[in-house]
Structure formats: structure tokens, C-alpha cells
């Protein structure tokens, strides 16, 4: 059975190639929501984490200004916000130009392929986060066959399984292309459709962590943290991969851990896409207590935590004469 979805897109996010951020559903078949195991339209929209289209939204807007009507086709990556069940949804759309930066789309769902896991959505979110953090500085926009891509050297991307690579090919990604980067030479690269990657700038002092998650703290999956963060906390990637929550809990007293589990994490995970929240928490590192500002940035498939170390204070349990002198020097400064 084929399903139809009628949607509208408007605003500056459309001009920034963030078509999912501005998406509003006008009509959706009730049986389609049941098939996707969504309780509401809002849950369905939140579960659409990435899209790969023949024409990105910027190109589509430009075309519609002269043609008023245009066909487009592509895939949505659906990742259920609660169950994390992931599917690739194939669609054909007819876009209609309404006003400046406002379009309607009548989309026919042609196929739905449920995946074994959510690794694809997390991998794309990982790439998006690293570009947002400025940790993938070597990338550029290129055009192939009238389609806009972002190219990234293969030696700069996170590890991918053969299954992820196969799924990326379905999404029109191209592997092993030689791309010349200004002042950096030519590198074998992967080309990702521009519509697939929607980074935003995240400011930081090189202390950050990326993890994948659902809408509860039981599904937190560690992905990567900065080398500076590992050096500061004296931990390893392997420890974080084994149990992210347990590893991080060693840096807090029990009452702070309770606050993190029952207040901080739930607030972070319930943020809307593109939103952020801020907390200041005490960390115990090298027998010293210091306040750390944590800013949580929520994307559709991953969360980025940015840490900022604030003025240090010594824990009274470990004070001695030498420590007291150092504290006085800090206060006088």
C-alpha cells in the first residue's frame, strides 16, 4: 500500500538547507502513522532525522522561483525517538511554489526498508556533529551531475561498517572520488548529498563529547570525545564505550549523580532539535573539585556536550597547608 504525505516548508531554515527543521504536516494517512509506530504527527516529524534528495532545499527554491512546480525524489532516514527502530523511507515528491521561501510538497511513499539497527542515523549525526565542532575542517562543497555534495577525505571520517557503507550508497553517497582541497592536496573522499548534512557552529574549548541516544537515559551510546577531554579526566575511549554513565559518575558525589540522571540528562534528551541547555556541575578530578559548565546541544540523532572548566576550588577533605596557600593565591589573583 502506498501512503501520501502533504507537507509545507517555510522560513529561513529552508534557505539554510534545513528542510526537516521547518517541516509541517498538512495531511498524513492515519494508517501510515500506525505502520511507523508513531502515536502522533509530532512524534513522526521528530523521528525523521536526515533526508537525501535529488535537489537540496536551496536548489529547489531557486528552481521553483521560475518554474512554480518541480518533481523531486529521495529518501528519509526515520529513527523512532523512543524505540530507536530505524528505516529508510523512499519517496517521490511534487513541490509547489507558494510565496517567497514557502513551498508545499505532495509526497508519495514508495517503499519502506526497516534496518537492523540505528547505526546509519548515528553515523551521519556523528559526521554532522564533528563538522559543527570544527573537528572536520577538511571538507568542501562539490557538484556532480547537477547534485550538490559535501566531500570529506576518507581518512577523516569515523569508522563505518560494510552495512553502513551499503546504506550510504542507497542514499546516493559516492565513495573513492579524488577531490582537490585548497592548500591540502588531493585526497580520496566520500561525497555526501548536501541535503544529508546540516551542521551548525558549536563554540568550544576543545572539551567535548558526542553520544547517540533515544529519549531516555537507558539508551545512551558513547561515540567520541576529544583528546583534551580524555587527558583532563584521565580516562580512555574504551572505558566510555563500555559504560558511559558509570564512567562519568566517578567524577561526582552521589547527590550530583542523582541530579544528573534524574534532571540533567532528561532535560538534555527532551530538548527540541537545534536547542541547547546549560548546567554548572562540580567535578572531582585529581582530588580537586572544580565547577564545570556543561552546554548540551541536541541534534536529530546525536547529542553534543561541551565542557568549560571554571574557577577551581579545593575540596575541604583534601586541604593541607600547601593547598591553603594556593587557594589564597588564587583568591588574591
C-alpha positions as CSV (number, residue, x, y, z in Angstrom):
1,X,0.0,0.0,0.0
2,X,1.3,3.5,-0.9
3,X,0.9,6.3,1.6
4,X,0.7,10.1,0.9
5,X,2.1,12.9,3.0
6,X,1.3,16.5,2.3
7,X,3.7,19.0,3.9
8,X,4.7,22.6,3.9
9,X,8.1,24.2,4.3
10,X,8.8,27.9,5.1
11,X,11.2,30.3,6.7
12,X,15.0,30.9,6.8
13,X,15.8,27.3,7.7
14,X,14.6,26.3,4.2
15,X,17.2,28.7,2.8
16,X,19.8,27.2,5.0
17,X,19.2,23.7,3.6
18,X,17.5,22.5,6.8
19,X,14.3,21.3,5.3
20,X,13.3,19.0,8.2
21,X,13.6,21.8,10.8
22,X,10.8,23.8,9.0
23,X,8.6,20.8,8.1
24,X,4.9,21.0,8.9
25,X,2.4,18.2,8.1
26,X,-0.8,19.2,6.5
27,X,-2.1,15.7,5.8
28,X,-0.8,12.2,6.7
29,X,-2.6,8.9,6.3
30,X,-3.5,7.5,9.8
31,X,-2.5,4.0,8.7
32,X,0.9,5.3,7.8
33,X,1.4,6.6,11.4
34,X,0.4,3.2,12.7
35,X,2.8,1.5,10.3
36,X,5.6,3.7,11.6
37,X,4.6,3.0,15.2
38,X,4.1,6.8,15.9
39,X,1.5,8.0,18.4
40,X,1.2,11.4,16.8
41,X,2.3,13.6,13.9
42,X,4.8,15.4,16.2
43,X,6.5,12.1,17.1
44,X,6.7,11.2,13.4
45,X,8.4,14.5,12.5
46,X,10.9,14.2,15.4
47,X,11.8,10.7,14.1
48,X,12.8,12.0,10.7
49,X,16.5,12.6,11.3
50,X,18.0,13.0,7.9
51,X,17.0,13.3,4.2
52,X,18.8,12.7,1.0
53,X,17.2,14.4,-2.1
54,X,18.0,14.8,-5.7
55,X,17.8,18.5,-5.1
56,X,18.5,20.2,-1.8
57,X,16.1,22.8,-0.5
58,X,18.3,25.8,-1.6
59,X,18.4,24.4,-5.2
60,X,14.7,23.6,-5.1
61,X,13.8,27.1,-4.0
62,X,15.8,28.6,-6.8
63,X,14.1,26.3,-9.4
64,X,10.6,27.0,-8.1
65,X,11.1,30.7,-8.4
66,X,11.0,30.3,-12.2
67,X,9.0,27.0,-12.7
68,X,6.5,27.1,-9.8
69,X,6.3,23.3,-9.9
70,X,9.0,20.6,-9.7
71,X,9.4,16.9,-9.0
72,X,11.9,15.7,-6.6
73,X,12.8,12.3,-5.1
74,X,14.8,10.9,-2.3
75,X,14.9,9.1,1.0
76,X,14.2,10.0,4.6
77,X,16.1,8.3,7.4
78,X,13.5,7.5,10.1
79,X,14.7,6.8,13.6
80,X,12.0,6.4,16.2
81,X,12.6,8.7,19.1
82,X,11.6,6.1,21.7
83,X,12.3,2.6,20.2
84,X,15.3,3.7,18.0
85,X,13.9,1.4,15.3
86,X,15.3,2.8,12.0
87,X,14.0,2.7,8.4
88,X,14.9,4.2,5.1
89,X,11.8,5.7,3.5
90,X,11.7,6.2,-0.2
91,X,9.5,9.0,-1.6
92,X,8.6,10.9,-4.7
93,X,7.5,14.5,-4.2
94,X,5.8,17.2,-6.2
95,X,6.9,20.6,-4.9
96,X,4.7,23.7,-5.5
97,X,5.9,27.2,-5.0
98,X,3.6,29.3,-2.9
99,X,5.4,32.5,-1.8
100,X,9.0,33.6,-1.2
101,X,10.7,30.9,0.9
102,X,7.5,28.9,1.2
103,X,6.7,25.7,-0.6
104,X,4.2,22.8,-0.5
105,X,5.1,19.1,-1.1
106,X,2.9,16.2,-2.0
107,X,5.0,13.1,-1.3
108,X,4.1,9.6,-2.2
109,X,5.8,6.9,0.0
110,X,7.0,4.2,-2.5
111,X,8.9,1.9,-0.2
112,X,10.0,1.5,3.5
113,X,13.0,-0.6,4.4
114,X,13.4,-1.3,8.1
115,X,17.0,-1.6,9.3
116,X,18.6,-4.0,11.7
117,X,19.9,-1.1,13.9
118,X,20.2,2.7,14.1
119,X,23.9,2.8,13.2
120,X,23.3,4.7,9.9
121,X,21.5,7.6,11.6
122,X,24.1,7.8,14.4
123,X,27.0,7.7,11.9
124,X,25.6,10.6,9.9
125,X,24.8,12.5,13.1
126,X,28.4,11.9,14.2
127,X,29.7,13.5,11.0
128,X,27.4,16.4,11.4
129,X,28.5,17.0,15.0
130,X,32.2,16.9,14.1
131,X,31.7,19.5,11.3
132,X,29.7,21.6,13.8
133,X,32.6,21.4,16.3
134,X,35.1,22.3,13.6
135,X,36.9,19.0,14.0
136,X,36.4,18.1,10.3
137,X,37.9,21.2,8.8
138,X,39.0,19.5,5.6
139,X,35.7,19.3,3.6
140,X,34.2,21.2,0.7
141,X,31.1,21.5,-1.4
142,X,31.2,20.0,-4.8
143,X,28.7,19.3,-7.6
144,X,28.3,16.1,-9.5
145,X,25.6,15.6,-12.2
146,X,23.8,18.7,-11.0
147,X,23.6,17.4,-7.5
148,X,25.3,19.2,-4.5
149,X,27.5,17.2,-2.3
150,X,29.8,17.7,0.7
151,X,33.2,15.9,0.2
152,X,35.2,14.6,3.1
153,X,38.6,12.7,2.9
154,X,38.1,9.0,3.7
155,X,40.8,9.1,6.3
156,X,39.0,11.8,8.3
157,X,35.6,10.1,8.7
158,X,34.5,7.9,11.6
159,X,34.8,4.1,11.1
160,X,31.9,2.6,9.2
161,X,30.8,-1.0,8.8
162,X,30.1,-2.6,5.5
163,X,26.4,-2.4,6.3
164,X,26.6,1.4,6.9
165,X,28.5,1.8,3.7
166,X,25.9,-0.1,1.7
167,X,23.1,2.1,3.2
168,X,25.0,5.2,2.4
169,X,25.3,4.1,-1.2
170,X,21.5,3.8,-1.2
171,X,21.4,7.4,-0.1
172,X,23.4,8.4,-3.2
173,X,26.7,8.8,-1.4
174,X,29.8,8.3,-3.6
175,X,33.0,6.6,-2.3
176,X,36.6,6.8,-3.5
177,X,36.4,10.0,-5.5
178,X,39.6,12.1,-5.9
179,X,38.9,15.7,-4.6
180,X,41.4,18.6,-4.6
181,X,41.3,20.6,-1.4
182,X,42.8,24.1,-1.5
183,X,46.3,24.1,0.0
184,X,45.8,20.5,1.2
185,X,46.3,18.5,-2.0
186,X,44.1,15.8,-3.5
187,X,42.5,13.1,-1.3
188,X,40.3,10.1,-1.8
189,X,37.0,11.2,-0.5
190,X,33.4,10.3,0.2
191,X,30.7,12.6,-1.3
192,X,27.6,13.0,0.9
193,X,24.5,14.7,-0.5
194,X,24.3,18.2,0.8
195,X,20.7,17.7,2.0
196,X,22.0,14.9,4.2
197,X,24.3,17.1,6.4
198,X,23.0,20.2,8.2
199,X,25.8,21.3,10.6
200,X,25.6,24.4,12.8
201,X,28.6,26.1,14.5
202,X,29.2,24.9,18.1
203,X,31.7,27.0,20.2
204,X,34.0,25.1,22.5
205,X,37.4,25.0,24.2
206,X,38.3,21.5,22.9
207,X,36.5,19.7,25.7
208,X,33.5,17.9,24.1
209,X,31.7,14.5,23.9
210,X,29.4,13.1,21.3
211,X,26.9,10.4,22.1
212,X,23.8,8.8,20.4
213,X,20.6,8.4,22.4
214,X,16.9,7.9,22.5
215,X,14.6,9.8,24.7
216,X,15.7,8.1,28.0
217,X,19.0,7.7,29.8
218,X,19.0,3.9,29.2
219,X,19.9,4.2,25.6
220,X,23.0,6.5,25.8
221,X,25.6,5.2,23.4
222,X,29.1,6.9,23.5
223,X,30.6,7.8,20.2
224,X,33.6,10.1,20.6
225,X,35.2,12.6,23.0
226,X,38.1,15.0,22.4
227,X,41.7,14.0,23.3
228,X,41.8,17.1,25.6
229,X,38.8,15.8,27.5
230,X,40.3,12.3,27.9
231,X,43.6,13.9,29.2
232,X,41.7,16.2,31.6
233,X,39.7,13.3,33.1
234,X,42.4,10.6,32.8
235,X,40.1,8.2,31.1
236,X,40.0,6.3,27.8
237,X,37.7,5.9,24.9
238,X,37.3,2.2,25.8
239,X,36.1,3.0,29.4
240,X,33.4,5.4,28.0
241,X,32.3,2.9,25.3
242,X,31.9,0.1,28.0
243,X,29.6,2.3,30.2
244,X,29.4,6.0,29.6
245,X,27.2,6.8,32.5
246,X,29.1,4.7,35.0
247,X,32.5,6.0,33.9
248,X,31.4,9.7,34.2
249,X,29.7,9.0,37.6
250,X,33.2,8.6,39.3
251,X,33.7,12.4,38.9
252,X,30.7,13.3,41.1
253,X,29.3,12.8,44.6
254,X,26.2,10.6,44.8
255,X,23.8,13.5,45.1
256,X,25.2,15.1,42.0
257,X,24.9,11.8,40.1
258,X,21.3,11.6,41.1
259,X,20.7,15.1,39.8
260,X,22.4,14.2,36.5
261,X,20.4,11.0,36.0
262,X,17.0,12.4,37.0
263,X,17.2,16.0,35.9
264,X,20.2,17.0,33.7
265,X,20.1,14.0,31.2
266,X,16.3,14.0,30.9
267,X,16.3,17.7,30.1
268,X,19.1,17.3,27.5
269,X,17.3,14.4,25.8
270,X,13.9,16.2,25.7
271,X,15.3,19.3,24.0
272,X,13.9,20.1,20.6
273,X,16.2,19.7,17.6
274,X,18.6,22.7,17.5
275,X,18.0,23.7,21.1
276,X,20.6,23.7,23.9
277,X,20.6,23.9,27.7
278,X,23.3,24.8,30.2
279,X,24.2,23.4,33.7
280,X,27.0,24.0,36.1
281,X,28.1,20.9,38.0
282,X,31.0,20.1,40.4
283,X,33.6,17.7,39.0
284,X,36.1,15.8,41.2
285,X,39.4,15.4,39.3
286,X,42.8,14.6,40.9
287,X,41.2,15.0,44.3
288,X,40.2,18.6,43.5
289,X,36.7,19.9,43.0
290,X,36.0,22.4,40.2
291,X,32.8,23.8,38.8
292,X,32.3,22.9,35.1
293,X,29.8,24.5,32.8
294,X,28.1,21.9,30.5
295,X,26.2,23.0,27.4
296,X,24.1,20.3,25.8
297,X,23.4,20.7,22.0
298,X,20.6,18.5,20.6
299,X,20.5,17.3,17.0
300,X,18.2,14.8,15.5
301,X,20.3,11.8,16.1
302,X,23.1,12.7,18.5
303,X,23.8,14.9,21.5
304,X,27.0,17.0,21.9
305,X,28.2,18.0,25.4
306,X,30.6,20.9,25.6
307,X,32.5,21.4,28.9
308,X,34.0,24.6,30.1
309,X,36.3,24.5,33.2
310,X,35.5,27.3,35.6
311,X,37.4,28.7,38.6
312,X,38.8,25.8,40.7
313,X,38.1,25.4,44.3
314,X,39.7,22.8,46.6
315,X,37.7,20.1,48.4
316,X,38.0,20.6,52.1
317,X,38.6,16.9,52.6
318,X,41.9,17.2,50.9
319,X,43.1,20.5,52.2
320,X,46.5,20.9,53.8
321,X,48.8,23.9,54.4
322,X,50.1,23.9,50.9
323,X,46.6,23.8,49.4
324,X,45.5,26.7,51.6
325,X,48.4,28.8,50.3
326,X,47.5,28.0,46.8
327,X,43.8,28.9,47.4
328,X,44.8,32.2,48.9
329,X,47.0,33.0,45.9
330,X,44.1,32.1,43.6
331,X,41.7,34.4,45.6
332,X,44.2,37.3,45.6
333,X,44.6,36.9,41.8
